[in-house]
Amino acid sequence: MTDNHLRDVIDVAAGRKPADIVLKNAKVINVVSHEIYEADVAILGDRIAGLGTYDGKTTYDLKGRHVCPGFIDAHVHIESSLLSVPEFARTVVARGTTAVVADPHEFANVMGAEGIAFVLRAAQYAPIDVFITLSSCVPASPLESTGVALGAEDLESFFANKWVLGLAEVMNYPGVINAQEDVLKKLAIAAGKVIDGHAPSLSGNGLAAYAAAGIMSDHECVDADEAAEKLRQGMYIMIREGSQTRNLKALLPLVRKETASHFMFCTDDKDVEDLLSEGQIDYMVRTAIAQGLDPILAVRLASYNTARYFGLKQRGAVVPGYHADLTILEDLQECRVTEVFRRGELVAQDGRCIAPRDALGQKVPLRSSIDVHWMEIADFQIPAPEGTSEASPPNIHVIHARENHIDTERSVEPAVVRNGLLVADPDRDLAKIMVIDRHRASGEIGHGFVRGFGLKGGAIASTVAHDAHNMIIVGMSDDDMLAAGIHLIKLHGGLAIVHEGRVLADVPLPIAGLVSSEPAERVARQLHELSAAAKQLDCPFEQPFMSLAFLSLSVIGKLKVTNLGLIDVEKFAPIPLIAD
Amino acid sequence: MTDNHLRDVIDVAAGRKPADIVLKNAKVINVVSHEIYEADVAILGDRIAGLGTYDGKTTYDLKGRHVCPGFIDAHVHIESSLLSVPEFARTVVARGTTAVVADPHEFANVMGAEGIAFVLRAAQYAPIDVFITLSSCVPASPLESTGVALGAEDLESFFANKWVLGLAEVMNYPGVINAQEDVLKKLAIAAGKVIDGHAPSLSGNGLAAYAAAGIMSDHECVDADEAAEKLRQGMYIMIREGSQTRNLKALLPLVRKETASHFMFCTDDKDVEDLLSEGQIDYMVRTAIAQGLDPILAVRLASYNTARYFGLKQRGAVVPGYHADLTILEDLQECRVTEVFRRGELVAQDGRCIAPRDALGQKVPLRSSIDVHWMEIADFQIPAPEGTSEASPPNIHVIHARENHIDTERSVEPAVVRNGLLVADPDRDLAKIMVIDRHRASGEIGHGFVRGFGLKGGAIASTVAHDAHNMIIVGMSDDDMLAAGIHLIKLHGGLAIVHEGRVLADVPLPIAGLVSSEPAERVARQLHELSAAAKQLDCPFEQPFMSLAFLSLSVIGKLKVTNLGLIDVEKFAPIPLIAD
């Protein structure tokens, strides 16, 4: 606040000047005093001036509706929505979220420090406040090539930015526990800031070491026992409810009145369709209340606790001097968000963002990210090893993809040889899979075979593939795989399904090859068409692109594939396609 | 932590290296998970490495005693103990306090910025961590002269010091509510830091304005209703239990599990005798538990909550990575403090500080503070106005002092005239009172008459007189008043009782004329002798020097006296001694 603004806020609070806006007939949810009561809420500029009896230039009659602090998502990868930062913001503000703490992990993996800077740039056109934690594990694995790497020296200067709150999920927990030099360097530059954790299933002395290193929170707990142990180490628990990973119901029993201040809500990864249909943090508030959590505590976990954890002063409560980021709820059962104020302005009403789109927000500069070595059909062919034939095929390692699982199973079985090549076989649900470097035009291609997609033909291709986001293509036809790859290059990245040379459906993701530049509803429609096209090819997965996106993540599962080839995850090393 | 120290802490936590110290058979009070359980506490250097099963070079068998985080006093004026910073620290660490947030308000009123710097200097020799909030109201009143004034520009550079946490109690709440320029300037430089409040009885829109200005807390609540209203404005409540002002029992009912994180304990002003006999924060923990507060919450209000409020990272809980500031309690009823570890070292045992005194701590440099214009007997005489006589005395304003009250009553009554002078009269309990500038040798003396001290003769004198700490002398004899004043000058400040030319008792307070350089037990003994001497003069007050110290505080009560003369507090202006 400027001195003058503060003076005006004090004048309004003291009743000497009228407020800009007064919310009348409001039931205030006070997460500090743990009360709900009727009071006028006086707003001046971007601040709450006072609660009591006030006059204002504009009055909203809330007719008994509830005033909550605007919701804050404690940890989110905006990229998972496939939306640009401003469009994501428009989508979630309509559901009552006025601030998020975003980890631009995918942008950072693709574009490095420039990806982080881009999010900070783009956020200026968002109708919510986008805080950043700095992606701590780029690249995520040495077994896949990205174009970038972020060391402590790359991250350090970002801490001078007021929107940067700390270090994002330190996924490399073995590195922490083993006191690895490069990891400790990153912790050191974040000292005095927030350091978020990510340590699924870690316990015992390993967990103690992780906590002792100064890691303050975790959002990977899947059951109450796991969360209880982490809480006991002094860690804050971010309860996560995303699209795939849903931990809310399992963790709620641990939230007691005595410990509630150490819990907060986050979505981590939630796709645009779920954001539009279910909601975001509002969905967690609603569900938590339905599960029996005290509604005031539910709202507190959605706002105040997160603000306190991140040291966000004067945010997260409906009290004087705090930011006028307010979410109005119809009631405390359905928790329908009727209005949302951000910085004292009405920005959403009845589930729609009414703030005008800023034209500049549509063209926040970022260089193109798809840099693929010129592809030819030969790149998609796998020669059969010498001494093998149709009648005497070699044994190969096969990846088994499963819906809603980011891990995989594996098998060894005979390949199909045709014309001296190893080929896909729709009858055995054996598709070819290619991961193509899209960062440095190196021509590096890893290949393998995968079961599970059930394609009768064609190819599906994506430039969203965790965590390096190389181009990944699965298909039954080399020609269609090549066509799909070329189509994605022309789109500057995206998702596509090709069959018999024709693009059945696509979702252009021109921003870093990761997110769309279109409004949420349009992206959701495109995704819907994409799913329909996948069904047309007999794919049994509801979300084939979600499964696809994790087949190159070389740190979880049994067998994966990256631009460096097939990866035996348990050995943490590449292996040849041919099994001896 | 240095990188190397962090590496070692992680090694110990992970079980790869032995700890320096392991506390065995410990019952850990975990204020984060709200549990008490048995675990080894492994300490390396100044940090807790892990809780679980650990080996160490040194082992303490706690035999089932309780391990708490070291207590933190959220708001204390060390000067009220009459002890130097290191001796105060030795006294409270023996009672389990390992950190305090001190407001050096008295040092600042006497010595200005140098007084604040002195506390920061002296704190380096203290066996506790002394954090500072910057005194926000120096001088406290325009109706008394100090040698110093602290504006925003004087305070600003202190914020660069890591021990400085924010702005201390903003007592000038009318200045805040009226958006006074100089007050807002101080708030502005503290933005992003903690701003403590002090607003007795403030409520309604005035309180809203105070909270809207960014004042984050209050320690002046005397009942639960007052505290509830402040909590509702988003303010944190520091529950105070000092020597005079005791709010603990009145406020405890407001501490609910849902709101507990917004409460903390402080002493504000507690004298050395009470510190030695009752204790400090340990006394509050003990009393709160006896009053029915959940013991874990009691410990949390005494440690963790305060650390969170002030943004003190990794302090206030017994969890990995946190500072190894630990207080061991025999049980959770008596709460006897058996051992105290600070920075991983045993510094107190069985109620005694065992850390060696640092000789340098005894002579932390600070210039002398008593600068009084050469005094003669004439300075202590008050000529009777022309036209008055023994038979026809003038009416004068008389101050009525009361024990345990910092306010006063007043009356108008005939003076006693003898030899052309207005004189004291033991028969009517009418003592003379003088307030002598001791900062600038200006020769400014305010004088008046006071009832209540009941002296049969002699004089009592002090250089502790809130908030300007001029020299204040009450007496029945001008000669004894002069002698007492000269004695205090020779002591470089202090407390003294003089009768018939003889010093009956004194307490030298050579540090800023405010605190002793002696150990606590010796100061307590001196104070005891001082009380005995006052009784010898028939003074009915248990603590005459406490009453004396507030007779010049010109912002509360009806009639006071400063170096500028008698002060009509309600008119907020000086008035003549003679009532017309």
HADDOCK unambig.tbl for C-alpha pairs under 7 A between the chains (distance, minus, plus):
assign (segid A and resid 3 and name CA) (segid B and resid 188 and name CA) 7.00 0.50 0.50
assign (segid A and resid 6 and name CA) (segid B and resid 213 and name CA) 6.58 0.50 0.50
assign (segid A and resid 7 and name CA) (segid B and resid 179 and name CA) 5.58 0.50 0.50
assign (segid A and resid 9 and name CA) (segid B and resid 212 and name CA) 6.87 0.50 0.50
assign (segid A and resid 10 and name CA) (segid B and resid 177 and name CA) 6.53 0.50 0.50
assign (segid A and resid 10 and name CA) (segid B and resid 179 and name CA) 6.57 0.50 0.50
assign (segid A and resid 10 and name CA) (segid B and resid 209 and name CA) 4.81 0.50 0.50
assign (segid A and resid 10 and name CA) (segid B and resid 212 and name CA) 6.19 0.50 0.50
assign (segid A and resid 10 and name CA) (segid B and resid 213 and name CA) 6.26 0.50 0.50
assign (segid A and resid 13 and name CA) (segid B and resid 205 and name CA) 5.93 0.50 0.50
assign (segid A and resid 13 and name CA) (segid B and resid 208 and name CA) 5.61 0.50 0.50
assign (segid A and resid 13 and name CA) (segid B and resid 209 and name CA) 4.62 0.50 0.50
assign (segid A and resid 13 and name CA) (segid B and resid 212 and name CA) 6.97 0.50 0.50
assign (segid A and resid 14 and name CA) (segid B and resid 177 and name CA) 6.76 0.50 0.50
assign (segid A and resid 14 and name CA) (segid B and resid 205 and name CA) 4.87 0.50 0.50
assign (segid A and resid 14 and name CA) (segid B and resid 206 and name CA) 5.32 0.50 0.50
assign (segid A and resid 14 and name CA) (segid B and resid 208 and name CA) 6.81 0.50 0.50
assign (segid A and resid 14 and name CA) (segid B and resid 209 and name CA) 5.14 0.50 0.50
assign (segid A and resid 15 and name CA) (segid B and resid 205 and name CA) 6.66 0.50 0.50
assign (segid A and resid 30 and name CA) (segid B and resid 232 and name CA) 6.99 0.50 0.50
assign (segid A and resid 32 and name CA) (segid B and resid 231 and name CA) 6.63 0.50 0.50
assign (segid A and resid 32 and name CA) (segid B and resid 232 and name CA) 6.54 0.50 0.50
assign (segid A and resid 32 and name CA) (segid B and resid 234 and name CA) 5.80 0.50 0.50
assign (segid A and resid 32 and name CA) (segid B and resid 259 and name CA) 6.65 0.50 0.50
assign (segid A and resid 33 and name CA) (segid B and resid 231 and name CA) 5.53 0.50 0.50
assign (segid A and resid 33 and name CA) (segid B and resid 232 and name CA) 5.09 0.50 0.50
assign (segid A and resid 33 and name CA) (segid B and resid 259 and name CA) 6.13 0.50 0.50
assign (segid A and resid 34 and name CA) (segid B and resid 258 and name CA) 6.61 0.50 0.50
assign (segid A and resid 34 and name CA) (segid B and resid 259 and name CA) 6.50 0.50 0.50
assign (segid A and resid 49 and name CA) (segid B and resid 212 and name CA) 5.89 0.50 0.50
assign (segid A and resid 50 and name CA) (segid B and resid 208 and name CA) 5.44 0.50 0.50
assign (segid A and resid 177 and name CA) (segid B and resid 10 and name CA) 6.53 0.50 0.50
assign (segid A and resid 177 and name CA) (segid B and resid 14 and name CA) 6.75 0.50 0.50
assign (segid A and resid 179 and name CA) (segid B and resid 7 and name CA) 5.59 0.50 0.50
assign (segid A and resid 179 and name CA) (segid B and resid 10 and name CA) 6.56 0.50 0.50
assign (segid A and resid 188 and name CA) (segid B and resid 3 and name CA) 7.00 0.50 0.50
assign (segid A and resid 205 and name CA) (segid B and resid 13 and name CA) 5.94 0.50 0.50
assign (segid A and resid 205 and name CA) (segid B and resid 14 and name CA) 4.88 0.50 0.50
assign (segid A and resid 205 and name CA) (segid B and resid 15 and name CA) 6.65 0.50 0.50
assign (segid A and resid 206 and name CA) (segid B and resid 14 and name CA) 5.34 0.50 0.50
assign (segid A and resid 208 and name CA) (segid B and resid 13 and name CA) 5.61 0.50 0.50
assign (segid A and resid 208 and name CA) (segid B and resid 14 and name CA) 6.81 0.50 0.50
assign (segid A and resid 208 and name CA) (segid B and resid 50 and name CA) 5.42 0.50 0.50
assign (segid A and resid 208 and name CA) (segid B and resid 320 and name CA) 5.99 0.50 0.50
assign (segid A and resid 209 and name CA) (segid B and resid 10 and name CA) 4.81 0.50 0.50
assign (segid A and resid 209 and name CA) (segid B and resid 13 and name CA) 4.61 0.50 0.50
assign (segid A and resid 209 and name CA) (segid B and resid 14 and name CA) 5.14 0.50 0.50
assign (segid A and resid 211 and name CA) (segid B and resid 320 and name CA) 5.75 0.50 0.50
assign (segid A and resid 211 and name CA) (segid B and resid 321 and name CA) 6.41 0.50 0.50
assign (segid A and resid 212 and name CA) (segid B and resid 9 and name CA) 6.86 0.50 0.50
assign (segid A and resid 212 and name CA) (segid B and resid 10 and name CA) 6.19 0.50 0.50
assign (segid A and resid 212 and name CA) (segid B and resid 13 and name CA) 6.96 0.50 0.50
assign (segid A and resid 212 and name CA) (segid B and resid 49 and name CA) 5.88 0.50 0.50
assign (segid A and resid 212 and name CA) (segid B and resid 320 and name CA) 4.40 0.50 0.50
assign (segid A and resid 212 and name CA) (segid B and resid 321 and name CA) 3.65 0.50 0.50
assign (segid A and resid 213 and name CA) (segid B and resid 6 and name CA) 6.58 0.50 0.50
assign (segid A and resid 213 and name CA) (segid B and resid 10 and name CA) 6.28 0.50 0.50
assign (segid A and resid 213 and name CA) (segid B and resid 321 and name CA) 6.20 0.50 0.50
assign (segid A and resid 214 and name CA) (segid B and resid 321 and name CA) 6.04 0.50 0.50
assign (segid A and resid 231 and name CA) (segid B and resid 32 and name CA) 6.61 0.50 0.50
assign (segid A and resid 231 and name CA) (segid B and resid 33 and name CA) 5.52 0.50 0.50
assign (segid A and resid 232 and name CA) (segid B and resid 30 and name CA) 6.98 0.50 0.50
assign (segid A and resid 232 and name CA) (segid B and resid 32 and name CA) 6.53 0.50 0.50
assign (segid A and resid 232 and name CA) (segid B and resid 33 and name CA) 5.10 0.50 0.50
assign (segid A and resid 233 and name CA) (segid B and resid 319 and name CA) 5.20 0.50 0.50
assign (segid A and resid 233 and name CA) (segid B and resid 320 and name CA) 6.16 0.50 0.50
assign (segid A and resid 234 and name CA) (segid B and resid 32 and name CA) 5.79 0.50 0.50
assign (segid A and resid 234 and name CA) (segid B and resid 319 and name CA) 5.49 0.50 0.50
assign (segid A and resid 257 and name CA) (segid B and resid 257 and name CA) 5.48 0.50 0.50
assign (segid A and resid 257 and name CA) (segid B and resid 258 and name CA) 5.07 0.50 0.50
assign (segid A and resid 258 and name CA) (segid B and resid 34 and name CA) 6.61 0.50 0.50
assign (segid A and resid 258 and name CA) (segid B and resid 257 and name CA) 5.07 0.50 0.50
assign (segid A and resid 258 and name CA) (segid B and resid 258 and name CA) 6.44 0.50 0.50
assign (segid A and resid 259 and name CA) (segid B and resid 32 and name CA) 6.65 0.50 0.50
assign (segid A and resid 259 and name CA) (segid B and resid 33 and name CA) 6.13 0.50 0.50
assign (segid A and resid 259 and name CA) (segid B and resid 34 and name CA) 6.50 0.50 0.50
assign (segid A and resid 319 and name CA) (segid B and resid 233 and name CA) 5.21 0.50 0.50
assign (segid A and resid 319 and name CA) (segid B and resid 234 and name CA) 5.49 0.50 0.50
assign (segid A and resid 320 and name CA) (segid B and resid 208 and name CA) 6.01 0.50 0.50
assign (segid A and resid 320 and name CA) (segid B and resid 211 and name CA) 5.77 0.50 0.50
assign (segid A and resid 320 and name CA) (segid B and resid 212 and name CA) 4.41 0.50 0.50
assign (segid A and resid 320 and name CA) (segid B and resid 233 and name CA) 6.16 0.50 0.50
assign (segid A and resid 321 and name CA) (segid B and resid 211 and name CA) 6.41 0.50 0.50
assign (segid A and resid 321 and name CA) (segid B and resid 212 and name CA) 3.67 0.50 0.50
assign (segid A and resid 321 and name CA) (segid B and resid 213 and name CA) 6.20 0.50 0.50
assign (segid A and resid 321 and name CA) (segid B and resid 214 and name CA) 6.02 0.50 0.50
